[in-house]
Amino acid sequence: MTLIELAHIGKRFANGVDALDDFSLSLQPGEFVSLVGPSGCGKSTLLGVIAGLTAPTSGQVIWRDGKDASIGVVFQEPTLMPWATIERNVALPLTLAGRSAPVDDHLAKVGLTAFAQAYPRQLSGGMKMRAALARALAGKPSLLLLDEPFAALDEITRFDLIEQLLSLWQEQKFTVLFVTHSITESVFMSERVVVMRHRPGRVVADIKIEQPYPRQPEFRADPAYAALCGGVLAALRGAVS
């Protein structure tokens, strides 16, 4: 079964820049896939095409059974509404859908129960990102798109959020497409690491990470982890050259 197939996607902007060319990729239900590549290779543009924020110039986005899946998106910046409480921010997808379900459970799963009535300005960067993740998952998406959400965080906070995201993914079984510049991050989290070449972006390597979950911090010291990181690095160097 395939949740979504990206078939020969091309994207040319009005200024003549080709961001994507003949990009093809399939995502299976419940799969965790990371996307790495040099800056400017079209990773964020691809997420925009999948989310329906921009139309491809060529190719097709094909959904299972011909229906668009529900999508959650987390950006590098949390993009929370500064005038609304964390509870109201997390509830936004439900409010837009005309539903009034409580979000207590979503707040609890990211450790923000005590901050439900706080405002974004009162939270740390890591806590804001937890709120953004809870908001993205409140609508129970079948596909979660993440565009370098942990890039601006300190290392300890980043590791903590990585483990939390993996725990939520294993529990809820949504599909993840995770954009990152970090090779180590991609290998630790993913079932597959897809490497893109420099613009115009297309797939140059699709590397399976055949390691069991849950992945404990000790995995980072495993020789197998180092070997997998080396394989992704070699593919990335090839993409750049």
Summary of the structure (lengths in Angstrom):
residues: 241
radius of gyration: 17.9
end to end distance: 34.8
largest distance: 51.7
contacts: 766
relative contact order: 0.19
helix: 40%
strand: 23%
